[in-house]
Amino acid sequence: MLRLNKSLIAFKEKQAECFANLPKPVIYREEPEFADCHSLDDILACRRKADIDDEDPSDTPNVSILRSVIEELTRSKDSTEGISTGDLFSHLEAKLSWLKGEQGAEGQVGTPSKSHVVSLYGSTE
């Protein structure tokens, strides 16, 4: 037991030494006015309340939009496995007027890979 305690202490010291060289993570916090939005309709209502032009996308954080649309589609489906990129973009284009155009939402925001979504929301399994 004594050997185990010594080993644990040595491990913790080495870990602290190694972690000191790593950059500190940037903790992302959503803007308060959008943090409580759980659907695209909520996002649009917050934008109207703040008197933001419906054609100006720059005043709404992309993370808030993505989180809201994923929450909304997840509630309407049985699991996140049922949400495809096509579903995501179709829903975005239907609700957000500034994404309508020749290329649509996919052309304007790019195609998020599964790894991007997983890094934002944890494992999809």
C-alpha positions in Angstrom: 0.0 0.0 0.0 2.9 2.3 0.8 4.4 1.7 -2.7 1.1 2.5 -4.3 0.8 5.8 -2.4 4.4 6.7 -3.4 3.6 5.9 -7.0 0.5 7.9 -6.9 2.3 10.9 -5.5 5.0 10.7 -8.1 2.4 10.4 -10.8 0.5 13.5 -9.6 3.8 15.5 -9.4 4.8 14.5 -13.0 1.3 15.2 -14.2 1.3 18.7 -12.7 4.7 19.3 -14.3 3.5 18.2 -17.7 0.2 20.0 -17.5 2.0 23.3 -16.7 3.3 23.4 -20.3 -0.1 23.0 -21.9 -2.1 26.0 -23.0 -5.1 26.8 -20.8 -8.4 25.9 -22.5 -10.6 28.8 -23.6 -14.0 28.3 -22.0 -16.7 29.2 -24.4 -19.8 30.8 -23.0 -22.7 31.7 -25.2 -24.0 35.2 -25.2 -26.7 35.4 -22.5 -29.5 36.5 -24.8 -29.1 33.3 -26.9 -28.1 30.8 -24.2 -31.7 30.2 -23.2 -32.9 29.7 -26.8 -33.7 26.0 -27.6 -35.1 26.3 -31.1 -34.7 28.4 -34.2 -38.0 30.1 -33.4 -36.5 31.2 -30.0 -33.4 32.5 -31.8 -35.6 34.5 -34.2 -37.7 35.9 -31.3 -34.5 37.0 -29.5 -33.3 38.7 -32.6 -36.7 40.5 -33.1 -36.7 41.5 -29.4 -33.2 43.0 -29.8 -34.4 44.7 -33.1 -31.9 42.9 -35.3 -32.5 42.9 -39.0 -33.8 39.5 -40.3 -31.3 39.6 -43.2 -28.2 40.3 -41.1 -26.7 37.0 -39.8 -23.6 38.6 -38.2 -25.4 39.4 -34.9 -26.2 35.8 -34.0 -23.5 33.4 -33.0 -23.2 30.3 -35.2 -22.8 28.1 -32.2 -26.1 29.2 -30.8 -27.8 28.6 -34.2 -26.2 25.1 -34.5 -27.0 24.1 -30.9 -30.7 25.3 -31.3 -31.3 23.5 -34.5 -29.8 20.3 -33.2 -31.9 20.5 -30.0 -35.0 21.2 -32.2 -34.4 18.3 -34.5 -33.4 15.9 -31.7 -36.8 16.6 -30.0 -38.6 15.7 -33.2 -36.6 12.5 -33.9 -36.0 9.4 -31.7 -32.2 9.8 -31.6 -29.4 12.0 -33.0 -28.4 9.2 -35.3 -31.6 10.1 -37.3 -30.4 13.6 -38.0 -28.5 13.9 -41.3 -26.6 16.9 -42.6 -29.3 17.3 -45.2 -32.0 17.5 -42.5 -29.9 20.1 -40.7 -29.4 22.3 -43.7 -33.0 21.9 -44.9 -34.3 23.0 -41.5 -31.9 25.9 -41.4 -32.9 27.1 -44.9 -36.6 26.9 -44.1 -36.3 29.0 -40.9 -33.5 31.5 -41.6 -34.1 33.8 -44.5 -30.4 34.9 -44.8 -29.4 31.3 -45.7 -31.6 31.2 -48.8 -29.7 31.7 -52.0 -28.0 29.9 -54.9 -25.9 27.7 -52.7 -28.2 27.7 -49.7 -27.1 27.1 -46.1 -24.5 24.4 -47.1 -22.7 26.8 -49.4 -22.6 29.6 -46.8 -21.6 27.7 -43.7 -19.9 24.6 -45.1 -20.6 21.0 -44.3 -20.0 20.2 -40.6 -18.4 16.8 -40.2 -19.5 14.4 -37.5 -16.2 15.1 -35.6 -17.2 18.8 -35.4 -20.6 18.0 -33.9 -19.1 15.4 -31.6 -16.5 17.9 -30.4 -19.2 20.4 -29.5 -21.8 18.1 -28.0 -19.9 15.0 -26.9 -20.3 11.5 -28.2 -23.3 10.7 -30.3 -23.4 7.1 -29.1 
